[in-house]
Protein backbone atom coordinates (compact mmCIF):
# COMPACT_ATOMS: atom_id res chain seq x y z
CA UNK A 1 0.00 0.00 0.00
CA UNK A 2 1.32 3.42 -0.97
CA UNK A 3 1.12 6.04 1.82
CA UNK A 4 2.52 8.92 -0.24
CA UNK A 5 0.54 12.11 0.16
CA UNK A 6 1.04 15.73 -0.90
CA UNK A 7 -1.77 18.00 0.26
CA UNK A 8 -1.84 21.79 0.39
CA UNK A 9 -4.75 23.64 1.94
CA UNK A 10 -5.35 27.38 1.79
CA UNK A 11 -6.59 28.90 5.06
CA UNK A 12 -8.07 32.30 5.91
CA UNK A 13 -5.36 34.39 7.61
CA UNK A 14 -6.94 34.30 11.13
CA UNK A 15 -7.11 30.46 11.02
CA UNK A 16 -3.53 30.25 9.70
CA UNK A 17 -2.35 32.48 12.55
CA UNK A 18 -4.21 30.33 15.11
CA UNK A 19 -2.58 27.15 13.76
CA UNK A 20 0.90 28.73 13.82
CA UNK A 21 0.31 29.91 17.38
CA UNK A 22 -0.78 26.40 18.50
CA UNK A 23 2.31 24.93 16.82
CA UNK A 24 4.67 27.43 18.44
CA UNK A 25 3.03 26.89 21.83
CA UNK A 26 3.42 23.10 21.55
CA UNK A 27 7.06 23.35 20.44
CA UNK A 28 7.94 25.73 23.27
CA UNK A 29 6.22 23.49 25.84
CA UNK A 30 8.08 20.43 24.52
CA UNK A 31 4.80 18.76 23.55
CA UNK A 32 3.82 16.92 20.39
CA UNK A 33 1.46 18.75 18.03
CA UNK A 34 -1.65 17.33 16.36
CA UNK A 35 -3.48 18.78 13.39
CA UNK A 36 -6.14 17.43 11.07
CA UNK A 37 -5.45 18.01 7.39
CA UNK A 38 -8.01 16.92 4.80
CA UNK A 39 -9.47 14.21 7.06
CA UNK A 40 -6.17 12.80 8.40
CA UNK A 41 -4.81 13.53 11.87
CA UNK A 42 -1.10 14.27 11.73
CA UNK A 43 1.00 14.02 14.90
CA UNK A 44 4.23 16.01 14.88
CA UNK A 45 6.82 14.20 17.03
CA UNK A 46 9.15 16.02 19.39
CA UNK A 47 12.22 15.11 17.30
CA UNK A 48 10.98 16.78 14.10
CA UNK A 49 13.58 18.94 12.33
CA UNK A 50 12.59 22.53 11.57
CA UNK A 51 13.71 24.53 8.54
CA UNK A 52 12.73 27.63 6.62
CA UNK A 53 12.77 27.55 2.83
CA UNK A 54 12.64 30.50 0.41
CA UNK A 55 11.95 30.01 -3.28
CA UNK A 56 11.96 32.61 -6.06
CA UNK A 57 11.02 31.77 -9.64
CA UNK A 58 9.55 33.76 -12.52
CA UNK A 59 8.70 36.78 -10.35
CA UNK A 60 6.93 34.68 -7.71
CA UNK A 61 8.24 34.07 -4.20
CA UNK A 62 7.39 31.55 -1.51
CA UNK A 63 8.39 30.98 2.11
CA UNK A 64 7.81 27.58 3.69
CA UNK A 65 8.19 26.80 7.37
CA UNK A 66 8.87 23.05 7.30
CA UNK A 67 8.94 20.36 9.94
CA UNK A 68 10.27 16.95 8.85
CA UNK A 69 10.49 13.61 10.60
CA UNK A 70 10.65 9.93 9.82
CA UNK A 71 12.83 7.85 7.50
CA UNK A 72 12.86 10.39 4.65
CA UNK A 73 14.19 13.17 6.90
CA UNK A 74 17.70 12.88 5.38
CA UNK A 75 16.58 12.04 1.83
CA UNK A 76 16.04 14.28 -1.16
CA UNK A 77 12.84 14.40 -3.25
CA UNK A 78 13.92 11.25 -5.18
CA UNK A 79 14.22 9.22 -1.97
CA UNK A 80 18.02 9.19 -2.07
CA UNK A 81 20.25 10.23 0.80
CA UNK A 82 21.12 13.89 0.48
CA UNK A 83 24.85 14.60 0.30
CA UNK A 84 24.53 18.27 -0.58
CA UNK A 85 26.39 20.82 1.50
CA UNK A 86 24.22 23.89 1.80
CA UNK A 87 27.24 25.97 2.82
CA UNK A 88 25.88 26.35 6.34
CA UNK A 89 28.02 25.10 9.22
CA UNK A 90 24.89 24.42 11.28
CA UNK A 91 23.63 20.83 11.16
CA UNK A 92 19.89 20.06 11.13
CA UNK A 93 19.67 19.57 14.91
CA UNK A 94 21.40 22.91 15.59
CA UNK A 95 19.14 24.63 13.06
CA UNK A 96 16.05 23.12 14.69
CA UNK A 97 17.15 24.43 18.09
CA UNK A 98 17.97 27.85 16.66
CA UNK A 99 14.56 28.07 14.99
CA UNK A 100 12.69 27.07 18.15
CA UNK A 101 14.32 29.58 20.48
CA UNK A 102 11.69 32.35 20.16
CA UNK A 103 8.48 30.28 20.19
CA UNK A 104 5.10 30.98 21.82
CA UNK A 105 3.16 29.79 24.90
CA UNK A 106 1.58 26.56 26.27
CA UNK A 107 -0.22 24.38 23.70
CA UNK A 108 -3.98 24.07 23.30
CA UNK A 109 -6.22 21.31 21.98
CA UNK A 110 -5.88 20.12 18.37
CA UNK A 111 -8.01 22.06 15.88
CA UNK A 112 -8.84 20.81 12.38
CA UNK A 113 -7.17 22.72 9.53
C-alpha positions as CSV (number, residue, x, y, z in Angstrom):
1,X,0.0,0.0,0.0
2,X,1.3,3.4,-1.0
3,X,1.1,6.0,1.8
4,X,2.5,8.9,-0.2
5,X,0.5,12.1,0.2
6,X,1.0,15.7,-0.9
7,X,-1.8,18.0,0.3
8,X,-1.8,21.8,0.4
9,X,-4.8,23.6,1.9
10,X,-5.4,27.4,1.8
11,X,-6.6,28.9,5.1
12,X,-8.1,32.3,5.9
13,X,-5.4,34.4,7.6
14,X,-6.9,34.3,11.1
15,X,-7.1,30.5,11.0
16,X,-3.5,30.3,9.7
17,X,-2.4,32.5,12.6
18,X,-4.2,30.3,15.1
19,X,-2.6,27.1,13.8
20,X,0.9,28.7,13.8
21,X,0.3,29.9,17.4
22,X,-0.8,26.4,18.5
23,X,2.3,24.9,16.8
24,X,4.7,27.4,18.4
25,X,3.0,26.9,21.8
26,X,3.4,23.1,21.5
27,X,7.1,23.4,20.4
28,X,7.9,25.7,23.3
29,X,6.2,23.5,25.8
30,X,8.1,20.4,24.5
31,X,4.8,18.8,23.6
32,X,3.8,16.9,20.4
33,X,1.5,18.7,18.0
34,X,-1.6,17.3,16.4
35,X,-3.5,18.8,13.4
36,X,-6.1,17.4,11.1
37,X,-5.4,18.0,7.4
38,X,-8.0,16.9,4.8
39,X,-9.5,14.2,7.1
40,X,-6.2,12.8,8.4
41,X,-4.8,13.5,11.9
42,X,-1.1,14.3,11.7
43,X,1.0,14.0,14.9
44,X,4.2,16.0,14.9
45,X,6.8,14.2,17.0
46,X,9.1,16.0,19.4
47,X,12.2,15.1,17.3
48,X,11.0,16.8,14.1
49,X,13.6,18.9,12.3
50,X,12.6,22.5,11.6
51,X,13.7,24.5,8.5
52,X,12.7,27.6,6.6
53,X,12.8,27.6,2.8
54,X,12.6,30.5,0.4
55,X,11.9,30.0,-3.3
56,X,12.0,32.6,-6.1
57,X,11.0,31.8,-9.6
58,X,9.6,33.8,-12.5
59,X,8.7,36.8,-10.4
60,X,6.9,34.7,-7.7
61,X,8.2,34.1,-4.2
62,X,7.4,31.5,-1.5
63,X,8.4,31.0,2.1
64,X,7.8,27.6,3.7
65,X,8.2,26.8,7.4
66,X,8.9,23.1,7.3
67,X,8.9,20.4,9.9
68,X,10.3,17.0,8.9
69,X,10.5,13.6,10.6
70,X,10.7,9.9,9.8
71,X,12.8,7.9,7.5
72,X,12.9,10.4,4.7
73,X,14.2,13.2,6.9
74,X,17.7,12.9,5.4
75,X,16.6,12.0,1.8
76,X,16.0,14.3,-1.2
77,X,12.8,14.4,-3.3
78,X,13.9,11.3,-5.2
79,X,14.2,9.2,-2.0
80,X,18.0,9.2,-2.1
81,X,20.2,10.2,0.8
82,X,21.1,13.9,0.5
83,X,24.9,14.6,0.3
84,X,24.5,18.3,-0.6
85,X,26.4,20.8,1.5
86,X,24.2,23.9,1.8
87,X,27.2,26.0,2.8
88,X,25.9,26.3,6.3
89,X,28.0,25.1,9.2
90,X,24.9,24.4,11.3
91,X,23.6,20.8,11.2
92,X,19.9,20.1,11.1
93,X,19.7,19.6,14.9
94,X,21.4,22.9,15.6
95,X,19.1,24.6,13.1
96,X,16.1,23.1,14.7
97,X,17.1,24.4,18.1
98,X,18.0,27.9,16.7
99,X,14.6,28.1,15.0
100,X,12.7,27.1,18.1
101,X,14.3,29.6,20.5
102,X,11.7,32.3,20.2
103,X,8.5,30.3,20.2
104,X,5.1,31.0,21.8
105,X,3.2,29.8,24.9
106,X,1.6,26.6,26.3
107,X,-0.2,24.4,23.7
108,X,-4.0,24.1,23.3
109,X,-6.2,21.3,22.0
110,X,-5.9,20.1,18.4
111,X,-8.0,22.1,15.9
112,X,-8.8,20.8,12.4
113,X,-7.2,22.7,9.5
